[in-house]
Every structure is written in structure tokens, then in C-alpha cells.
């Protein structure tokens, strides 16, 4: 009787090192999925640390600088501005390096001379999955370069318009809205005091583009507005 060299019971299956498309091997094991950035219930990034955020005035502009300890899956930073400290709008973006080492960034806001009173900034880190992390808010007190400064919100506006005026001198002034044809659509006389004043206006004008004009003696300031 001839004894077989190998019996069926002693055969071991060969393990092939082949991988199919989609990351599934012939053995049925899936390739691990890419890790996602950890976030909390509010969608804020966990483990992202801003180590520094400063705001300074240099050469007539606000210079912002911030540093991060790590930027896991970061895509960019949004620079946000507010004239009230409550409602912020994006005024610029800075690309993120995505490094896991400390990195410093800067942003320059050249519109600083046009502001009056105190303005506010913060920086928002945005990840590729939509999660965000914000810096604390930084306040900058602007020093007007002219005798008269003008700021209005919201823009676009509806039935109400909030106007902030910074005047070096007290005296009579006039606030007006002029349409694109140069026709005065609304006017309100003012008696300004030295310093910062706020005017709550309700100009009844048709929707369109307007120029808000403030004049005190020979000083004139103009802001472009849109009425909806």
C-alpha cells in the first residue's frame, strides 16, 4: 500500500497578499478608515490650541498675529471683524499649513483708519470636516485721523439704520442719504457733541444703493449703503 506524501487533513490554506479595490483584502479584512478630527457636541474642535492671539496698530493698520500648537486636518483660518463685539463678519482668510508643530500667522486690516470707537477681532480655525475653533475676542480702540468719522449698520439695511459718529468738535451737522443719481432721498439735522454719538435713524427710502453723507462745517464723511 502506498502512503500519500500529504494527506488532505494536513493541507493548510495559502494566505494570498492581494488587495482588491476599496481596501478589502481577500481574507475579508477592511482597511482602517482615516481618522476624523475630534469634535464636541457643538461642533467645536477638541485638542486644537491657540497659544497666542494679539492685535496691534502698526503704520495705520491693525496687525493681527496668532499661533497654534497643532492644526489637525486644518484647511484655513477666517478673520472676523465686529463694530459691536456681538455680530461678526468675515473680512479675510489665511491658508493653514496643517502642521502638527507650533505655527504663527499674521493678517493686516488696512481699513482701520476708517473705524471710529472700539472695534473687535477674532480668528476662526476651519477643518476639512467643517468643524471650527475660535480665538478669544480682541478689542482695538481706534484713534480717528480726521475731525469726523462715520460708520453705519446694518448694511444692507431695512427700516432701521444705526449710525455711529465720532466728532472732535461739537456743533451742528447734517446726515443725508443720496441715491446714485445724486438726488437727496432723506436728510436729518444733528447737533453733535464732541466724542462718540449714536443716531438711530429710520429713513423711508425705496430699495437701492445710497450714499450716507455726514457733514459738519467743512468736514464730510461718506459711506456706501444698500437699502433692501
VOFIZA-253824 format. One record per residue: residue number from 0; chain; x, y, z of N, C-alpha, C in turn. Coordinates in steps of 0.02 Angstrom, whole numbers. Layout:
! residues N
(dotor NUM,A,(X,Y,Z),(X,Y,Z),(X,Y,Z))
...
***
This chain:
! residues 228
(dotor 0,A,(43,-59,0),(0,0,0),(44,62,0))
(dotor 1,A,(26,108,-43),(67,169,-49),(38,223,-5))
(dotor 2,A,(80,252,39),(58,306,83),(66,373,47))
(dotor 3,A,(13,414,44),(19,479,10),(69,524,46))
(dotor 4,A,(102,565,6),(152,611,35),(120,662,81))
(dotor 5,A,(61,687,62),(24,734,103),(-48,712,106))
(dotor 6,A,(-76,713,166),(-147,698,172),(-187,762,167))
(dotor 7,A,(-251,755,151),(-294,814,145),(-298,851,210))
(dotor 8,A,(-298,815,267),(-306,847,332),(-246,889,351))
(dotor 9,A,(-189,877,319),(-129,915,338),(-118,976,295))
(dotor 10,A,(-159,985,243),(-151,1043,200),(-174,1106,236))
(dotor 11,A,(-137,1160,230),(-156,1225,258),(-170,1274,202))
(dotor 12,A,(-223,1313,209),(-239,1360,155),(-185,1413,148))
(dotor 13,A,(-169,1430,86),(-120,1482,73),(-152,1550,84))
(dotor 14,A,(-117,1596,116),(-142,1664,128),(-113,1710,74))
(dotor 15,A,(-156,1733,29),(-133,1775,-26),(-129,1847,-4))
(dotor 16,A,(-76,1880,-23),(-68,1951,-5),(-97,1997,-56))
(dotor 17,A,(-156,1984,-82),(-188,2025,-132),(-240,2070,-100))
(dotor 18,A,(-247,2130,-126),(-297,2177,-100),(-339,2202,-157))
(dotor 19,A,(-404,2200,-149),(-450,2224,-201),(-461,2298,-193))
(dotor 20,A,(-490,2329,-245),(-508,2399,-242),(-557,2411,-185))
(dotor 21,A,(-550,2470,-152),(-594,2486,-96),(-564,2465,-30))
(dotor 22,A,(-503,2436,-30),(-470,2421,32),(-492,2356,64))
(dotor 23,A,(-525,2310,27),(-547,2246,55),(-500,2192,31))
(dotor 24,A,(-469,2154,77),(-423,2101,59),(-463,2037,46))
(dotor 25,A,(-429,1989,15),(-462,1926,2),(-481,1890,66))
(dotor 26,A,(-446,1906,120),(-463,1875,184),(-523,1907,216))
(dotor 27,A,(-549,1962,186),(-610,1993,212),(-598,2047,263))
(dotor 28,A,(-536,2072,270),(-521,2124,319),(-522,2192,285))
(dotor 29,A,(-558,2241,313),(-562,2308,285),(-503,2350,307))
(dotor 30,A,(-480,2394,263),(-426,2441,280),(-454,2493,328))
(dotor 31,A,(-418,2511,381),(-443,2560,430),(-459,2626,396))
(dotor 32,A,(-516,2657,416),(-536,2721,387),(-492,2776,416))
(dotor 33,A,(-488,2831,379),(-448,2888,402),(-479,2917,465))
(dotor 34,A,(-437,2937,512),(-462,2964,575),(-493,3032,563))
(dotor 35,A,(-546,3046,599),(-580,3110,595),(-559,3155,653))
(dotor 36,A,(-561,3221,641),(-543,3267,694),(-593,3263,750))
(dotor 37,A,(-571,3258,812),(-618,3252,869),(-655,3318,880))
(dotor 38,A,(-721,3313,887),(-762,3372,899),(-810,3359,956))
(dotor 39,A,(-833,3413,988),(-882,3405,1041),(-952,3411,1012))
(dotor 40,A,(-1003,3412,1056),(-1072,3413,1033),(-1089,3477,995))
(dotor 41,A,(-1054,3532,1009),(-1068,3595,974),(-1030,3601,909))
(dotor 42,A,(-991,3550,891),(-953,3553,829),(-886,3587,836))
(dotor 43,A,(-866,3606,897),(-802,3638,908),(-747,3585,911))
(dotor 44,A,(-689,3604,887),(-633,3557,884),(-604,3545,953))
(dotor 45,A,(-593,3482,970),(-561,3464,1032),(-486,3455,1019))
(dotor 46,A,(-445,3479,1065),(-373,3469,1059),(-338,3519,1015))
(dotor 47,A,(-374,3569,989),(-342,3623,950),(-329,3681,997))
(dotor 48,A,(-267,3704,1001),(-249,3755,1049),(-220,3816,1014))
(dotor 49,A,(-251,3874,1026),(-221,3937,1006),(-176,3959,1063))
(dotor 50,A,(-112,3964,1050),(-65,3982,1103),(-54,4057,1108))
(dotor 51,A,(-75,4095,1056),(-66,4167,1058),(-113,4200,1009))
(dotor 52,A,(-141,4257,1028),(-180,4298,982),(-173,4371,1004))
(dotor 53,A,(-140,4411,962),(-126,4481,978),(-152,4527,924))
(dotor 54,A,(-170,4587,944),(-190,4639,896),(-153,4703,913))
(dotor 55,A,(-118,4731,864),(-81,4793,874),(-93,4839,815))
(dotor 56,A,(-81,4903,825),(-88,4953,772),(-18,4970,747))
(dotor 57,A,(-7,4958,682),(58,4971,651),(48,5006,585))
(dotor 58,A,(80,5064,577),(79,5101,514),(8,5114,489))
(dotor 59,A,(-36,5132,535),(-105,5150,516),(-150,5091,501))
(dotor 60,A,(-130,5030,519),(-172,4971,507),(-169,4926,569))
(dotor 61,A,(-220,4884,576),(-221,4835,630),(-184,4772,607))
(dotor 62,A,(-134,4752,646),(-95,4692,632),(-116,4638,682))
(dotor 63,A,(-144,4583,656),(-164,4527,697),(-111,4471,690))
(dotor 64,A,(-95,4439,745),(-49,4382,743),(-74,4329,792))
(dotor 65,A,(-71,4266,770),(-93,4212,813),(-49,4150,800))
(dotor 66,A,(-47,4107,851),(-7,4046,846),(-49,3986,867))
(dotor 67,A,(-34,3929,838),(-68,3867,856),(-16,3815,877))
(dotor 68,A,(-38,3769,921),(6,3715,942),(2,3657,892))
(dotor 69,A,(-58,3647,862),(-67,3596,811),(-127,3614,769))
(dotor 70,A,(-130,3586,708),(-184,3602,661),(-206,3537,627))
(dotor 71,A,(-238,3494,664),(-258,3429,638),(-311,3437,584))
(dotor 72,A,(-295,3419,522),(-340,3423,465),(-366,3494,453))
(dotor 73,A,(-327,3545,471),(-348,3614,460),(-341,3634,387))
(dotor 74,A,(-388,3675,363),(-385,3699,293),(-368,3773,291))
(dotor 75,A,(-400,3814,334),(-387,3886,332),(-412,3919,396))
(dotor 76,A,(-395,3983,402),(-419,4025,456),(-463,4080,427))
(dotor 77,A,(-516,4097,462),(-558,4154,444),(-546,4210,494))
(dotor 78,A,(-535,4271,469),(-526,4329,512),(-594,4365,515))
(dotor 79,A,(-620,4375,576),(-686,4404,585),(-681,4472,619))
(dotor 80,A,(-725,4518,598),(-725,4587,623),(-794,4605,648))
(dotor 81,A,(-797,4647,699),(-861,4672,726),(-851,4743,752))
(dotor 82,A,(-901,4784,740),(-900,4852,768),(-937,4855,835))
(dotor 83,A,(-970,4799,854),(-1009,4798,916),(-983,4747,966))
(dotor 84,A,(-945,4697,942),(-922,4644,986),(-970,4586,991))
(dotor 85,A,(-1028,4592,957),(-1079,4539,960),(-1088,4504,893))
(dotor 86,A,(-1096,4542,840),(-1106,4513,773),(-1043,4521,732))
(dotor 87,A,(-1015,4464,709),(-951,4464,674),(-961,4446,600))
(dotor 88,A,(-919,4474,558),(-919,4459,486),(-848,4442,464))
(dotor 89,A,(-842,4396,416),(-777,4376,390),(-749,4431,345))
(dotor 90,A,(-687,4453,359),(-655,4504,318),(-593,4478,282))
(dotor 91,A,(-575,4415,293),(-517,4388,259),(-504,4315,278))
(dotor 92,A,(-461,4283,239),(-442,4213,252),(-367,4205,247))
(dotor 93,A,(-341,4158,286),(-270,4140,285),(-266,4065,280))
(dotor 94,A,(-228,4039,232),(-221,3967,224),(-183,3937,283))
(dotor 95,A,(-205,3878,305),(-171,3843,359),(-118,3796,331))
(dotor 96,A,(-63,3787,367),(-11,3742,345),(-27,3670,360))
(dotor 97,A,(-69,3658,411),(-86,3590,430),(-31,3556,470))
(dotor 98,A,(16,3595,496),(72,3566,534),(49,3542,603))
(dotor 99,A,(86,3495,630),(75,3473,699),(125,3505,746))
(dotor 100,A,(159,3557,722),(208,3594,762),(183,3665,770))
(dotor 101,A,(206,3702,821),(184,3771,831),(196,3814,768))
(dotor 102,A,(144,3851,748),(148,3892,688),(116,3960,702))
(dotor 103,A,(145,4013,674),(121,4082,685),(97,4111,619))
(dotor 104,A,(41,4148,622),(11,4179,564),(0,4254,577))
(dotor 105,A,(-7,4293,523),(-22,4364,530),(-75,4384,479))
(dotor 106,A,(-110,4438,495),(-160,4468,450),(-162,4543,462))
(dotor 107,A,(-166,4582,409),(-166,4655,414),(-233,4682,389))
(dotor 108,A,(-265,4724,430),(-327,4756,411),(-313,4829,395))
(dotor 109,A,(-310,4848,331),(-293,4916,312),(-350,4966,321))
(dotor 110,A,(-411,4941,336),(-469,4985,343),(-472,5018,412))
(dotor 111,A,(-424,5004,454),(-426,5030,523),(-437,5105,527))
(dotor 112,A,(-404,5148,486),(-415,5220,494),(-487,5243,483))
(dotor 113,A,(-528,5202,449),(-597,5221,437),(-643,5205,496))
(dotor 114,A,(-619,5167,544),(-662,5148,600),(-664,5204,652))
(dotor 115,A,(-717,5203,691),(-721,5250,747),(-743,5212,809))
(dotor 116,A,(-716,5232,866),(-732,5197,928),(-692,5133,934))
(dotor 117,A,(-721,5084,969),(-689,5020,981),(-714,4968,931))
(dotor 118,A,(-667,4931,902),(-684,4878,855),(-656,4812,882))
(dotor 119,A,(-680,4756,855),(-665,4691,884),(-645,4641,829))
(dotor 120,A,(-598,4596,848),(-574,4545,802),(-572,4477,836))
(dotor 121,A,(-580,4425,796),(-565,4357,819),(-546,4316,757))
(dotor 122,A,(-515,4258,769),(-493,4214,715),(-525,4146,724))
(dotor 123,A,(-548,4117,669),(-582,4052,671),(-542,4001,630))
(dotor 124,A,(-525,3945,661),(-492,3890,626),(-545,3844,597))
(dotor 125,A,(-540,3827,533),(-589,3785,499),(-554,3721,475))
(dotor 126,A,(-585,3664,491),(-558,3599,471),(-593,3573,409))
(dotor 127,A,(-564,3521,379),(-593,3495,317),(-660,3460,327))
(dotor 128,A,(-678,3446,389),(-744,3416,402),(-795,3468,425))
(dotor 129,A,(-776,3533,422),(-823,3586,439),(-820,3608,511))
(dotor 130,A,(-784,3572,554),(-779,3592,624),(-738,3656,630))
(dotor 131,A,(-749,3694,684),(-715,3758,694),(-691,3766,765))
(dotor 132,A,(-644,3812,774),(-620,3831,840),(-603,3906,836))
(dotor 133,A,(-627,3945,885),(-618,4017,885),(-568,4039,938))
(dotor 134,A,(-533,4094,923),(-491,4126,972),(-535,4169,1018))
(dotor 135,A,(-509,4193,1073),(-544,4245,1111),(-549,4308,1069))
(dotor 136,A,(-595,4352,1088),(-605,4416,1052),(-554,4467,1077))
(dotor 137,A,(-526,4505,1030),(-480,4559,1047),(-511,4626,1026))
(dotor 138,A,(-508,4675,1071),(-535,4742,1057),(-478,4789,1039))
(dotor 139,A,(-492,4833,990),(-444,4884,969),(-479,4952,971))
(dotor 140,A,(-452,4999,1007),(-481,5067,1010),(-449,5108,955))
(dotor 141,A,(-490,5130,908),(-464,5168,852),(-458,5242,869))
(dotor 142,A,(-407,5272,842),(-396,5344,852),(-410,5379,786))
(dotor 143,A,(-464,5417,781),(-481,5449,718),(-425,5494,692))
(dotor 144,A,(-414,5491,627),(-362,5532,596),(-391,5598,569))
(dotor 145,A,(-457,5605,568),(-488,5667,546),(-535,5691,600))
(dotor 146,A,(-564,5751,590),(-609,5779,640),(-676,5744,643))
(dotor 147,A,(-692,5705,591),(-758,5675,587),(-752,5603,561))
(dotor 148,A,(-786,5557,594),(-787,5487,572),(-859,5462,571))
(dotor 149,A,(-873,5416,523),(-942,5393,512),(-942,5318,501))
(dotor 150,A,(-991,5285,533),(-1000,5213,525),(-1074,5197,531))
(dotor 151,A,(-1100,5151,489),(-1171,5135,489),(-1181,5060,484))
(dotor 152,A,(-1233,5036,517),(-1251,4965,515),(-1326,4958,528))
(dotor 153,A,(-1358,4905,504),(-1329,4853,461),(-1322,4877,390))
(dotor 154,A,(-1286,4841,351),(-1279,4856,280),(-1276,4791,241))
(dotor 155,A,(-1329,4774,205),(-1388,4814,188),(-1434,4827,248))
(dotor 156,A,(-1474,4881,243),(-1520,4899,296),(-1592,4897,271))
(dotor 157,A,(-1638,4895,319),(-1709,4894,302),(-1743,4957,326))
(dotor 158,A,(-1783,4950,379),(-1819,5008,406),(-1778,5047,458))
(dotor 159,A,(-1728,5015,487),(-1689,5046,539),(-1616,5050,518))
(dotor 160,A,(-1583,5105,539),(-1513,5115,523),(-1479,5145,584))
(dotor 161,A,(-1427,5112,607),(-1388,5134,665),(-1325,5169,640))
(dotor 162,A,(-1317,5232,658),(-1261,5272,634),(-1217,5292,694))
(dotor 163,A,(-1153,5276,688),(-1105,5296,740),(-1061,5352,712))
(dotor 164,A,(-1056,5405,752),(-1019,5465,731),(-968,5482,784))
(dotor 165,A,(-907,5494,762),(-854,5518,806),(-834,5588,784))
(dotor 166,A,(-844,5637,827),(-829,5706,811),(-779,5735,860))
(dotor 167,A,(-730,5770,834),(-681,5803,877),(-709,5867,908))
(dotor 168,A,(-758,5897,873),(-787,5960,896),(-863,5955,898))
(dotor 169,A,(-893,5989,946),(-966,5993,949),(-991,6044,898))
(dotor 170,A,(-1054,6034,876),(-1083,6082,829),(-1136,6051,786))
(dotor 171,A,(-1168,6094,746),(-1221,6071,701),(-1192,6029,644))
(dotor 172,A,(-1232,5980,622),(-1212,5936,568),(-1274,5913,531))
(dotor 173,A,(-1265,5882,474),(-1321,5856,435),(-1304,5786,411))
(dotor 174,A,(-1353,5741,417),(-1347,5672,394),(-1397,5662,337))
(dotor 175,A,(-1374,5634,281),(-1419,5627,224),(-1404,5564,185))
(dotor 176,A,(-1454,5541,147),(-1447,5485,101),(-1459,5511,30))
(dotor 177,A,(-1411,5498,-13),(-1415,5520,-83),(-1414,5459,-128))
(dotor 178,A,(-1459,5457,-178),(-1460,5399,-223),(-1406,5405,-276))
(dotor 179,A,(-1403,5356,-320),(-1349,5355,-370),(-1356,5409,-423))
(dotor 180,A,(-1414,5443,-426),(-1423,5498,-473),(-1405,5565,-441))
(dotor 181,A,(-1385,5564,-377),(-1367,5625,-343),(-1425,5660,-309))
(dotor 182,A,(-1483,5629,-306),(-1542,5659,-275),(-1544,5641,-201))
(dotor 183,A,(-1555,5691,-159),(-1560,5680,-87),(-1627,5648,-71))
(dotor 184,A,(-1625,5586,-45),(-1686,5549,-31),(-1708,5555,42))
(dotor 185,A,(-1662,5576,85),(-1677,5582,157),(-1625,5625,190))
(dotor 186,A,(-1647,5665,239),(-1599,5709,275),(-1622,5718,347))
(dotor 187,A,(-1574,5722,392),(-1589,5733,462),(-1536,5780,492))
(dotor 188,A,(-1558,5838,519),(-1510,5883,552),(-1488,5854,619))
(dotor 189,A,(-1426,5868,638),(-1398,5842,700),(-1364,5897,739))
(dotor 190,A,(-1361,5889,804),(-1320,5932,847),(-1271,5886,883))
(dotor 191,A,(-1210,5884,857),(-1161,5837,882),(-1126,5864,944))
(dotor 192,A,(-1106,5817,986),(-1063,5832,1043),(-994,5803,1028))
(dotor 193,A,(-944,5829,1060),(-876,5803,1050),(-872,5732,1077))
(dotor 194,A,(-844,5687,1037),(-840,5617,1057),(-882,5573,1013))
(dotor 195,A,(-902,5516,1040),(-940,5466,1003),(-1014,5475,1014))
(dotor 196,A,(-1052,5477,959),(-1125,5483,962),(-1157,5427,921))
(dotor 197,A,(-1216,5406,941),(-1254,5356,904),(-1322,5383,884))
(dotor 198,A,(-1339,5377,821),(-1402,5401,794),(-1442,5341,770))
(dotor 199,A,(-1502,5332,797),(-1548,5280,773),(-1595,5311,723))
(dotor 200,A,(-1583,5298,659),(-1622,5329,606),(-1671,5279,575))
(dotor 201,A,(-1724,5306,546),(-1774,5265,511),(-1790,5298,444))
(dotor 202,A,(-1743,5298,398),(-1755,5331,333),(-1803,5291,290))
(dotor 203,A,(-1856,5323,268),(-1905,5290,224),(-1885,5303,152))
(dotor 204,A,(-1846,5258,125),(-1821,5265,56),(-1834,5200,18))
(dotor 205,A,(-1842,5204,-48),(-1852,5143,-87),(-1788,5100,-87))
(dotor 206,A,(-1795,5035,-100),(-1735,4993,-105),(-1688,5018,-159))
(dotor 207,A,(-1623,5011,-146),(-1573,5034,-194),(-1507,5049,-160))
(dotor 208,A,(-1462,5078,-199),(-1395,5097,-175),(-1396,5170,-156))
(dotor 209,A,(-1367,5186,-98),(-1366,5255,-73),(-1297,5272,-46))
(dotor 210,A,(-1285,5338,-41),(-1226,5364,-7),(-1249,5400,55))
(dotor 211,A,(-1227,5375,113),(-1241,5408,177),(-1188,5462,187))
(dotor 212,A,(-1210,5524,192),(-1164,5581,195),(-1173,5619,261))
(dotor 213,A,(-1117,5629,295),(-1117,5668,357),(-1073,5729,346))
(dotor 214,A,(-1102,5788,360),(-1064,5850,351),(-1069,5892,414))
(dotor 215,A,(-1012,5915,437),(-1007,5962,492),(-958,6016,472))
(dotor 216,A,(-984,6076,460),(-942,6131,435),(-910,6109,369))
(dotor 217,A,(-844,6108,366),(-809,6088,304),(-790,6014,304))
(dotor 218,A,(-804,5979,358),(-787,5908,363),(-843,5865,335))
(dotor 219,A,(-825,5817,291),(-875,5774,259),(-851,5702,262))
(dotor 220,A,(-896,5656,280),(-883,5585,277),(-940,5551,239))
(dotor 221,A,(-923,5501,197),(-972,5468,155),(-964,5392,160))
(dotor 222,A,(-1020,5356,166),(-1020,5283,169),(-1072,5256,119))
(dotor 223,A,(-1053,5206,81),(-1099,5175,33),(-1143,5124,69))
(dotor 224,A,(-1210,5128,58),(-1257,5083,89),(-1305,5055,38))
(dotor 225,A,(-1336,4999,56),(-1388,4969,14),(-1451,4961,56))
(dotor 226,A,(-1507,4984,28),(-1572,4977,61),(-1609,4919,28))
(dotor 227,A,(-1634,4873,70),(-1671,4816,43),(-1746,4825,52))
***
